[in-house]
Amino acid sequence: MANKNEYVEKMKKQLDDWNTDIDTLQVKANLAKAELKVKYSEQIAELRKKRHDAEEKLNAIKSAADDSWEHLKGEAERTVNALKAGVAEFKTRMK
């Protein structure tokens, strides 16, 4: 089991990677045909919201006491998994 600091660092790196992916998807969406731009922009906005939610969970874990952060981990994992799935699905559609 990772300690709190290791978990926070791992999660921060994942969020940074997904933020880069979302930015790349935004560039591709901007190059899409006009009728797809709106749809893609809405989907990217949803990904950014999920990323924000995951970052809030990370901040809650950071501020939790060392002996109580574990109970926040499950909720953070669900949020991160939703973001991960959303980014992967959108990447697949953009190919």
Contact map, one row per residue, 1 for C-alpha under 8 A:
11100000000000000000000000000000000000000000000000000000000000000000000000000000000000000000000
11111110000000000000000000000000000000000000000000000000000000000000000000000000000000000000000
11111110000000000000000000000000000000000000000000000000000000000000000000000000000000000000000
01111111000000000000000000000000000000000000000000000000000011000100100000000000000000000000000
01111111100000000000000000000000000000000000000000000000000001000000000000000000000000000000000
01111111110000000000000000000000000000000000000000000000000000000000000000000000000000000000000
01111111111000000000000000000000000000000000000000000000000000000000000000000000000000000000000
00011111111100000000000000000000000000000000000000000000010011000000000000000000000000000000000
00001111111110000000000000000000000000000000000000000000000000000000000000000000000000000000000
00000111111111000000000000000000000000000000000000000000000000000000000000000000000000000000000
00000011111111100000000000000000000000000000000000000000010000000000000000000000000000000000000
00000001111111110000000000000000000000000000000000000010010000000000000000000000000000000000000
00000000111111111000000000000000000000000000000000000000000000000000000000000000000000000000000
00000000011111111100000000000000000000000000000000000000000000000000000000000000000000000000000
00000000001111111110000000000000000000000000000000100110000000000000000000000000000000000000000
00000000000111111111000000000000000000000000000000000000000000000000000000000000000000000000000
00000000000011111111100000000000000000000000000000000000000000000000000000000000000000000000000
00000000000001111111110000000000000000000000000000100000000000000000000000000000000100100000000
00000000000000111111111000000000000000000000000100100000000000000000000000000000000000000000000
00000000000000011111111100000000000000000000000000000000000000000000000000000000000000000000000
00000000000000001111111110000000000000000000000000000000000000000000000000000000000000100000000
00000000000000000111111111000000000000000001001100000000000000000000000000000000000000100000000
00000000000000000011111111100000000000000000000000000000000000000000000000000000000000000000000
00000000000000000001111111110000000000000000000000000000000000000000000000000000000000000000000
00000000000000000000111111111000000000000001000000000000000000000000000000000000000000000010010
00000000000000000000011111111100000000001001000000000000000000000000000000000000000000000000000
00000000000000000000001111111110000000000000000000000000000000000000000000000000000000000000000
00000000000000000000000111111111000000000000000000000000000000000000000000000000000000000000010
00000000000000000000000011111111000110011000000000000000000000000000000000000000000000000000000
00000000000000000000000001111111000010000000000000000000000000000000000000000000000000000000000
00000000000000000000000000111111100010000000000000000000000000000000000000000000000000000000000
00000000000000000000000000011111110110000000000000000000000000000000000000000000000000000000000
00000000000000000000000000000011111110000000000000000000000000000000000000000000000000000000000
00000000000000000000000000000001111111000000000000000000000000000000000000000000000000000000000
00000000000000000000000000000000111111100000000000000000000000000000000000000000000000000000000
00000000000000000000000000001001111111110000000000000000000000000000000000000000000000000000000
00000000000000000000000000001111111111111000000000000000000000000000000000000000000000000000000
00000000000000000000000000000000011111111100000000000000000000000000000000000000000000000000000
00000000000000000000000000000000001111111110000000000000000000000000000000000000000000000000000
00000000000000000000000000001000000111111111000000000000000000000000000000000000000000000000000
00000000000000000000000001001000000011111111100000000000000000000000000000000000000000000000000
00000000000000000000000000000000000001111111110000000000000000000000000000000000000000000000000
00000000000000000000000000000000000000111111111000000000000000000000000000000000000000000100000
00000000000000000000010011000000000000011111111100000000000000000000000000000000000000000000000
00000000000000000000000000000000000000001111111110000000000000000000000000000000000000000000000
00000000000000000000000000000000000000000111111111000000000000000000000000000000000000000000000
00000000000000000000010000000000000000000011111111100000000000000000000000000000001001100000000
00000000000000000010010000000000000000000001111111110000000000000000000000000000000000000000000
00000000000000000000000000000000000000000000111111111000000000000000000000000000000000000000000
00000000000000000000000000000000000000000000011111111100000000000000000000000011011000000000000
00000000000000100110000000000000000000000000001111111110000000000000000000000001001000000000000
00000000000000000000000000000000000000000000000111111111000000000000000000000000000000000000000
00000000000000000000000000000000000000000000000011111111100000000000000000000010000000000000000
00000000000000100000000000000000000000000000000001111111110000000000000000010011001000000000000
00000000000100100000000000000000000000000000000000111111111000000000000000000000000000000000000
00000000000000000000000000000000000000000000000000011111111100000000000000000000000000000000000
00000000000000000000000000000000000000000000000000001111111110000000000100110010000000000000000
00000001001100000000000000000000000000000000000000000111111111000000000000010000000000000000000
00000000000000000000000000000000000000000000000000000011111111100000000000000000000000000000000
00000000000000000000000000000000000000000000000000000001111111110000000100000000000000000000000
00010001000000000000000000000000000000000000000000000000111111110000100110000000000000000000000
00011001000000000000000000000000000000000000000000000000011111110000100000000000000000000000000
00000000000000000000000000000000000000000000000000000000001111111000000000000000000000000000000
00000000000000000000000000000000000000000000000000000000000111111101100000000000000000000000000
00000000000000000000000000000000000000000000000000000000000000111111100000000000000000000000000
00010000000000000000000000000000000000000000000000000000000000011111100000000000000000000000000
00000000000000000000000000000000000000000000000000000000000000001111110000000000000000000000000
00000000000000000000000000000000000000000000000000000000000000011111111100000000000000000000000
00010000000000000000000000000000000000000000000000000000000011011111111110000000000000000000000
00000000000000000000000000000000000000000000000000000000000000000011111111000000000000000000000
00000000000000000000000000000000000000000000000000000000000000000001111111100000000000000000000
00000000000000000000000000000000000000000000000000000000100110000001111111110000000000000000000
00000000000000000000000000000000000000000000000000000000000010000000111111111000000000000000000
00000000000000000000000000000000000000000000000000000000000000000000011111111100000000000000000
00000000000000000000000000000000000000000000000000000000100000000000001111111110000000000000000
00000000000000000000000000000000000000000000000000000100110000000000000111111111000000000000000
00000000000000000000000000000000000000000000000000000000000000000000000011111111100000000000000
00000000000000000000000000000000000000000000000000000000000000000000000001111111110000000000000
00000000000000000000000000000000000000000000000001001100100000000000000000111111111000000000000
00000000000000000000000000000000000000000000000001100100000000000000000000011111111100000000000
00000000000000000000000000000000000000000000000000000000000000000000000000001111111110000000000
00000000000000000000000000000000000000000000000001000000000000000000000000000111111111000000000
00000000000000000000000000000000000000000000001001100100000000000000000000000011111111100000000
00000000000000000100000000000000000000000000000000000000000000000000000000000001111111110000000
00000000000000000000000000000000000000000000000000000000000000000000000000000000111111111000000
00000000000000000000000000000000000000000000001000000000000000000000000000000000011111111100000
00000000000000000100110000000000000000000000001000000000000000000000000000000000001111111110000
00000000000000000000000000000000000000000000000000000000000000000000000000000000000111111111000
00000000000000000000000000000000000000000000000000000000000000000000000000000000000011111111100
00000000000000000000000000000000000000000010000000000000000000000000000000000000000001111111110
00000000000000000000000010000000000000000000000000000000000000000000000000000000000000111111111
00000000000000000000000000000000000000000000000000000000000000000000000000000000000000011111111
00000000000000000000000000000000000000000000000000000000000000000000000000000000000000001111111
00000000000000000000000010010000000000000000000000000000000000000000000000000000000000000111111
00000000000000000000000000000000000000000000000000000000000000000000000000000000000000000011111
